[in-house]
């Protein structure tokens, strides 16, 4: 009963006429959605002979077809492999080969990219996701198979369901293997933390190739029996219009999405009276952005999760979102967490340690990476590599990545703290801090800053601001101004690239 497709089958019997999904300018009830999933599953099984454990790749913008595929794959007990549409052919080639996909479902706009992928030769079947020309929508010689019923796979909840590749800021990306049970518990966590009900309507603005697009908060909303609006390619004006038109109650995004919504000319004139939560994840949100939403009376909260945890680990409750702005909240219902020091001992309240997570939402493994799996999951605990602290009330704060920590003259410097301080300045769009070698101190902090358009900001101005808020040893010893920061295909800043930049040719 933890199976993903079972939810829709059951909802089709309990509330068949209730709207389940709105996408591609059409709405489907739970009964209609279930029928569509059945058609897709029939096609995959009877026409393409997809069996349990087969990997099915998806290369597509967000769409109704994407959603139907995710549920049909679950129904068959197959494994979905969503690919990042921003990857280069070389990057996709690695993931095609590593995952061993047997079927590829893609939108025609990616045909040129697919043509350059060598590993496509091993793909047995190609499905083009062209609305109006979908193979499972066509009458064909095997029409009888369109009417046969496929029950949701009743295999173990521990069976792999989805392989989500991590961003790979260092080395090759790893495929986190998430089970249907992982996704079930993630949904339970979010339903409980957000008080989701059948009256809720969430909107998918994050890409469905990202675990956040699936788990925050599409699947949880379907578990609760609510409605999900699936937006296509992100556009802030369109997003605001969809929120108003469909009376969206839950809006999930990363900082860049929330910032784009704020910058939209529609933001000031839209009431957002249906929205009971704007929620942030994926990266720490600047305090100024949080406060901007809150000062308009719009509830804004932060959580924390990982691809490897399906993703939710922490969420902040509505009664604490304003007074604890900047915190990721407390662990969700069925998650245990620890903070440990370098020697493996639990740290005290207020001290910084590496975050460990245990719970039914933790991934099964890394695909084809037994050694890395064993290194990441030890005695049932997932070692996240993130550094955090708890305040006196048990609220958590992320302070950075363990691998990013700078040790200067024996003192620990956490780049995220510096980035947040620099980001408080009005003229700063974003900042990234890395450690660079120093003969005297071993390492010192170096800041890379992207000014806002038209802003005039100087190194002296930033230093003065830092001196008022940071201990002297933490203040960056050098500042570089850039027009943009280097990012990988998922939008994360690649700090290794910053350490290699020849800054004399790119400073302002």
C-alpha positions in Angstrom: 0.0 0.0 0.0 3.0 2.3 0.1 3.1 2.1 -3.7 2.8 5.5 -5.5 0.3 4.5 -8.2 -1.9 2.9 -5.5 -2.8 6.4 -4.2 -4.3 7.5 -7.5 -6.1 4.2 -8.0 -7.6 4.5 -4.5 -8.5 8.2 -5.0 -10.2 7.3 -8.2 -12.6 5.2 -6.2 -13.0 7.4 -3.2 -13.2 10.9 -4.9 -13.4 10.2 -8.6 -14.8 13.6 -9.7 -12.3 15.7 -7.6 -9.7 17.6 -9.7 -6.3 16.0 -9.3 -4.0 17.8 -11.8 -4.0 20.9 -13.9 -1.4 21.0 -16.7 -1.1 21.8 -20.4 -4.2 23.9 -20.0 -6.3 20.9 -19.1 -7.7 19.5 -15.9 -8.0 15.8 -15.0 -10.1 14.4 -12.2 -8.7 11.6 -10.1 -10.7 9.1 -12.2 -9.4 10.6 -15.4 -5.9 10.7 -14.2 -6.1 7.1 -13.1 -7.4 6.1 -16.6 -4.6 8.0 -18.3 -2.0 6.4 -16.1 -3.5 3.0 -17.0 -3.2 3.7 -20.7 0.5 4.7 -20.4 1.2 1.6 -18.3 -0.6 -0.6 -20.8 1.5 0.8 -23.6 4.8 0.4 -21.8 4.0 -3.2 -20.8 2.2 -4.6 -23.8 3.9 -2.6 -26.7 7.4 -2.1 -25.3 7.5 -5.1 -22.9 8.7 -3.0 -20.0 9.1 -5.2 -17.0 9.9 -4.7 -13.3 13.3 -3.1 -12.7 13.7 -1.7 -16.3 15.0 1.8 -16.3 13.0 4.4 -18.2 14.6 7.8 -18.9 12.7 11.1 -19.1 14.2 14.2 -20.8 11.5 16.8 -20.7 10.2 20.1 -19.4 7.5 19.8 -16.8 4.2 18.5 -18.3 1.2 16.4 -17.8 2.9 13.6 -19.8 5.8 13.7 -17.3 3.5 13.2 -14.4 1.6 10.3 -16.0 4.9 8.6 -16.8 6.1 8.8 -13.2 2.9 7.1 -12.0 2.8 4.5 -14.8 6.4 3.6 -14.1 5.6 3.1 -10.5 2.6 0.9 -11.4 4.9 -1.4 -13.4 7.5 -1.6 -10.7 10.0 -0.1 -13.2 12.5 2.6 -12.4 12.2 6.2 -13.5 15.4 8.1 -14.4 14.7 11.8 -14.8 17.4 13.7 -16.7 18.4 17.3 -16.2 17.4 19.1 -19.4 20.3 21.6 -18.8 23.0 19.0 -19.1 25.4 18.9 -22.1 25.4 15.8 -24.4 28.6 14.6 -22.7 27.1 14.8 -19.2 23.9 13.0 -20.4 26.0 10.4 -22.1 27.5 9.4 -18.8 24.1 9.2 -17.1 22.5 7.2 -20.0 25.3 4.7 -19.7 25.5 4.6 -16.0 21.7 4.0 -15.5 21.3 1.6 -18.4 18.0 3.0 -19.5 16.0 0.7 -21.9 13.4 3.3 -22.9 13.8 7.0 -23.4 10.9 9.5 -23.3 11.8 12.9 -24.5 10.3 16.1 -25.9 11.2 16.8 -29.6 13.0 20.0 -28.6 15.8 17.8 -27.2 16.2 15.8 -30.4 19.5 17.5 -31.4 21.0 16.9 -28.0 20.0 13.2 -28.0 21.6 12.8 -31.5 25.0 13.7 -29.9 24.7 11.2 -27.1 26.7 8.0 -27.9 25.0 5.9 -25.2 21.6 6.3 -27.0 22.6 3.4 -29.1 21.8 1.0 -26.2 18.3 2.4 -25.8 15.8 -0.1 -27.1 12.8 2.2 -27.5 12.3 5.9 -28.1 9.1 7.8 -27.2 8.6 11.4 -28.3 6.4 13.4 -25.9 4.5 15.3 -28.5 1.0 16.4 -27.3 -1.6 15.0 -29.6 0.8 12.4 -31.0 1.5 10.3 -27.9 1.7 6.6 -28.7 -0.6 5.5 -25.9 -3.2 7.9 -27.1 -3.4 6.3 -30.6 -5.6 3.4 -31.6 -3.4 0.6 -32.9 -3.4 -3.0 -33.7 -3.2 -4.0 -30.0 -6.3 -2.0 -29.1 -7.4 -4.8 -26.7 -4.3 -4.2 -24.6 -5.5 -0.6 -24.0 -8.4 -2.0 -22.0 -6.6 -4.6 -19.9 -6.1 -3.7 -16.3 -2.7 -3.5 -14.7 -2.8 -3.4 -11.0 -0.2 -1.3 -9.1 3.0 -3.3 -8.5 2.6 -5.2 -5.2 6.3 -5.8 -4.8 8.4 -4.8 -1.8 8.3 -1.1 -0.8 12.1 -1.4 -0.8 12.2 -1.9 -4.6 13.9 0.9 -6.5 11.5 3.5 -8.0 13.6 6.4 -9.1 17.3 7.2 -9.8 17.9 10.9 -9.2 21.4 12.0 -10.1 23.1 14.4 -7.7 24.5 17.6 -9.0 28.0 16.5 -9.1 29.9 19.6 -8.0 32.9 17.3 -7.5 33.5 14.3 -9.7 30.9 12.4 -11.5 27.2 12.7 -10.4 25.9 9.8 -8.3 22.5 8.3 -8.9 20.6 8.3 -5.6 18.2 5.3 -5.6 14.9 6.1 -4.0 12.2 3.5 -3.4 8.5 3.9 -3.5 8.5 3.6 0.3 10.9 6.5 0.5 8.5 8.6 -1.5 5.6 7.5 0.6 7.3 8.5 3.9 8.4 11.8 2.4 4.8 12.5 1.5 3.7 11.6 5.0 6.3 13.9 6.5 5.1 16.8 4.3 1.4 16.2 4.9 2.0 16.3 8.6 4.4 19.3 8.6 2.2 21.5 6.3 -1.2 20.2 7.6 -2.0 19.4 4.0 -5.6 18.5 3.3 -7.8 17.8 0.3 -8.6 21.5 0.2 -5.0 22.3 -0.7 -3.6 23.2 -4.1 0.1 23.1 -4.7 2.0 24.4 -7.8 5.1 22.7 -9.3 7.6 25.4 -10.2 10.7 23.3 -9.6 11.7 21.0 -12.5 10.4 17.4 -12.2 13.9 16.1 -12.9 14.8 17.4 -9.5 13.6 15.6 -6.4 12.1 18.8 -5.1 9.8 19.0 -8.1 8.4 15.6 -7.3 8.5 15.6 -3.5 7.8 19.2 -2.8 4.9 19.2 -2.9 3.3 17.3 -5.7 3.2 13.8 -4.3 2.3 14.9 -0.8 -0.6 16.9 -2.2 -1.9 13.9 -4.2 -1.6 11.7 -1.0 -3.8 14.3 0.8 -6.3 14.2 -2.1 -5.7 17.8 -3.2 -5.0 19.5 -6.5 -1.6 20.0 -8.2 -0.9 22.6 -10.8 2.0 21.6 -13.1 3.6 24.7 -14.7 5.8 24.3 -17.7 9.1 26.1 -18.1 9.3 28.6 -15.2 8.2 32.1 -15.9 7.5 34.3 -12.9 4.6 36.3 -14.5 2.9 33.0 -15.6 3.5 31.5 -12.2 1.8 34.4 -10.5 -1.1 34.2 -12.9 -1.5 30.4 -12.3 -1.4 31.0 -8.5 -4.2 33.4 -8.7 -6.3 31.6 -11.3 -6.2 28.2 -9.6 -6.3 29.5 -6.0 -2.9 27.9 -5.1 -2.3 27.4 -1.4 1.3 26.1 -1.3 4.1 27.6 -3.4 7.5 25.8 -3.2 10.6 27.3 -4.7 14.3 27.9 -4.4 15.7 31.4 -3.7 16.0 32.2 -7.4 12.4 31.4 -8.0 11.2 33.5 -5.0 13.4 36.3 -6.1 12.0 36.2 -9.7 8.5 36.2 -8.3 9.3 39.2 -6.2 10.8 41.1 -9.2 7.8 40.4 -11.4 5.7 43.6 -12.0 2.7 41.5 -11.0 4.0 40.9 -7.5 3.0 44.2 -6.1 -0.5 44.1 -7.5 -1.4 40.5 -6.7 -3.0 39.7 -3.3 -1.9 36.1 -3.0 -4.9 35.7 -0.6 -5.2 32.0 -1.4 -1.6 31.2 -0.5 -1.0 30.0 3.0 2.7 29.0 2.5 5.6 30.2 0.4 8.3 27.7 1.1 12.0 27.6 0.3 14.5 24.8 -0.1 17.4 23.8 -2.2 19.7 26.6 -0.8 19.6 29.0 2.1 17.4 31.9 1.4 18.7 35.5 2.0 17.1 37.0 5.1 16.2 40.1 3.2 14.1 38.1 0.8 12.3 36.2 3.6 11.5 39.4 5.3 10.2 41.0 2.1 7.6 38.3 1.8 6.8 38.3 5.5 6.4 42.1 5.7 3.8 41.8 3.0 1.9 39.5 5.2 2.8 36.4 3.1 3.7 33.3 5.2 7.3 32.3 4.2 9.2 29.4 5.6 12.3 27.3 5.1 13.1 23.7 5.2 16.0 21.4 4.5 16.4 18.2 2.5 18.6 16.2 0.2 18.1 14.1 -2.9 19.3 11.3 -0.7 16.4 11.8 1.7 13.6 12.0 -0.8 14.0 15.0 0.2 12.5 16.4 3.4 14.4 16.3 6.7 13.5 19.7 8.4 10.6 22.0 8.2 9.5 25.0 10.2 6.0 25.3 11.6 3.7 28.2 10.8 3.8 29.6 14.3 7.6 29.8 14.3 8.3 31.0 10.7 8.5 34.7 11.6 10.2 34.6 15.0 12.7 32.0 13.7 13.3 33.4 10.3 16.5 31.9 8.8 16.0 28.6 10.6 15.2 25.4 8.8 13.0 24.4 11.7 12.9 21.0 13.4 13.2 17.4 12.1 10.0 16.1 10.5 7.9 13.4 12.3 9.7 10.2 11.5 13.3 11.5 11.0 16.1 11.3 13.6 19.1 13.6 13.3 22.4 14.0 15.0 25.2 16.6 14.9 28.7 15.1 15.3 32.2 16.4 15.6 35.2 15.3 13.6 35.8 12.5 16.1 32.3 11.2 15.8 31.0 12.4 19.1 27.7 14.3 19.5 28.2 18.1 19.8 26.5 20.2 22.5 23.7 22.8 22.0 24.9 25.7 20.0 28.0 23.9 18.7 28.5 23.1 15.0 28.7 19.6 13.8 28.1 17.4 10.7 24.4 16.6 10.2 23.5 12.9 10.2 20.0 11.6 9.3 18.1 8.4 9.9 14.6 7.5 8.8 12.4 5.7 6.3 12.9 8.4 3.7 16.7 7.8 3.4 17.7 6.4 0.0 18.4 2.7 -0.6 21.8 3.3 -2.2 23.8 5.0 -4.9 23.3 3.3 -8.2 26.3 1.0 -9.0 28.3 2.7 -6.2 28.6 0.2 -3.3 31.7 1.8 -1.8 30.3 5.3 -1.9 27.0 4.0 -0.5 28.9 2.3 2.4 30.8 5.6 3.1 27.7 7.7 3.1 25.3 5.4 5.0 27.0 4.0 8.2 25.1 2.1 10.9 21.9 3.4 9.4 22.9 7.0 9.5 23.2 9.1 6.3 26.3 11.4 6.6 25.1 14.6 4.8 28.4 16.6 4.7 26.4 19.6 5.8 27.3 21.5 9.0 24.6 22.8 11.3 23.8 23.9 14.8 20.8 23.9 17.1 19.7 26.8 19.2 18.4 26.6 22.8 14.9 25.8 21.5 16.0 23.0 19.2 15.7 25.0 16.0 18.3 24.1 13.4 20.5 26.4 11.3 22.7 25.3 8.4 26.1 26.9 8.5 27.7 25.4 5.4 29.3 22.3 3.8 32.0 20.5 5.6 34.2 20.4 2.5 33.8 24.2 2.1 34.9 25.0 5.6 38.0 27.3 5.8 40.6 26.8 8.5 42.5 30.0 9.0 45.2 30.2 11.7 43.4 27.3 13.5 40.0 29.0 13.4 37.1 27.6 11.5 35.4 29.9 9.0 32.0 28.9 7.5 31.6 30.5 4.1 27.8 30.6 4.3 28.0 33.0 7.3 30.1 35.4 5.3 27.9 35.1 2.2 24.8 35.9 4.3 26.5 39.0 5.8 27.7 40.3 2.5 24.3 39.5 1.0 22.7 42.0 3.5 24.0 44.9 1.5 21.5 46.5 -0.8 23.8 46.5 -3.8 24.7 42.8 -3.7 22.8 40.4 -5.9 24.7 37.3 -4.5 28.0 36.3 -3.1 30.2 33.2 -2.8 33.1 32.7 -0.5 36.0 30.2 -0.9 39.2 29.5 0.9 42.5 30.2 -0.8 46.1 29.4 0.3 47.9 31.9 2.5 51.5 31.7 3.7 50.8 33.1 7.1 47.4 31.7 8.0 47.3 28.6 5.9 44.0 29.6 4.4 42.0 32.9 4.2 38.6 33.7 2.8 38.1 35.2 -0.6 34.7 36.7 -1.7 33.2 36.7 -5.2 30.4 39.2 -5.5 27.8 39.9 -8.2 26.4 43.4 -7.8 22.8 44.2 -8.6 22.1 45.8 -11.9 23.0 49.5 -11.8 24.3 49.3 -8.2 27.6 51.0 -7.3 29.4 49.0 -4.6 33.0 49.1 -3.6 35.4 46.9 -1.8 35.8 49.5 1.0 32.0 49.5 1.5 31.9 45.7 1.8 34.8 45.6 4.2 33.3 48.3 6.4 30.0 46.3 6.5 31.9 43.1 7.4 33.9 44.7 10.1 30.7 45.6 11.9 29.3 42.0 11.8 32.2 39.6 11.7 35.3 38.8 13.8 38.5 40.1 12.1 39.8 36.6 11.2 36.6 35.9 9.2 36.6 39.0 7.0 37.6 38.1 3.4 41.1 39.2 2.6 40.2 39.8 -1.1 37.1 40.7 -3.1 36.4 39.9 -6.7 33.4 41.4 -8.6 31.8 39.3 -11.3 28.8 39.6 -13.6 27.7 36.1 -12.6 28.8 33.1 -10.6 29.7 29.8 -12.2 27.0 27.2 -11.8 26.4 23.6 -12.7 23.4 22.3 -14.6 21.1 22.3 -11.5 22.0 25.9 -10.8 24.3 25.3 -7.8 27.4 27.5 -7.5 30.6 25.6 -8.4 33.1 26.8 -5.9 35.9 24.7 -7.3 35.6 26.8 -10.5 35.9 30.0 -8.4 39.2 28.9 -6.9 40.6 28.4 -10.4 39.4 31.7 -11.9 42.1 34.2 -13.0 40.6 37.1 -11.2 42.8 39.8 -12.6 40.9 39.6 -15.9 37.4 39.6 -14.5 37.3 42.1 -11.7 35.3 45.3 -12.1 
